Amino acid sequence: MKKFRFKEPESLKGIIQKITSTKMLKGGLKKVFLKKMWQNVMGENVSKYTENIYLKNSILYLKINSSTLKQELSFGKEKIIANFNKEIGSDKIQKIIFI
């Protein structure tokens, strides 16, 4: 029976990137990451009313269950974008659309 060995050591980061590089897994992790960041930025109460969240072409799409909350959040879009970008550490979010 042959023993399998790596010829060169590989970093843990590289191994994790290979595992998460599949499209389905990558999308799932991104969604979990976005939900967690949204909860950190907006708090538990607002995140309760958030049904769906996804990012496409630097636009953050949010499905909010409460029309009143959706209206209130739309007044502070710029501040929400700034806080969300600060939380993730980049200027990836350019626009927010409430669905």
Secondary structure, 3 states (H helix, E strand, C coil): CCCCCCCCCCCHHHHHHHHCCCHHHHHHHHHHHHHHHHHHHHCHHHHHCEEEEEEECCEEEEEECCHHHHHHHHHCHHHHHHHHHHHHCCCCCCEEEEC
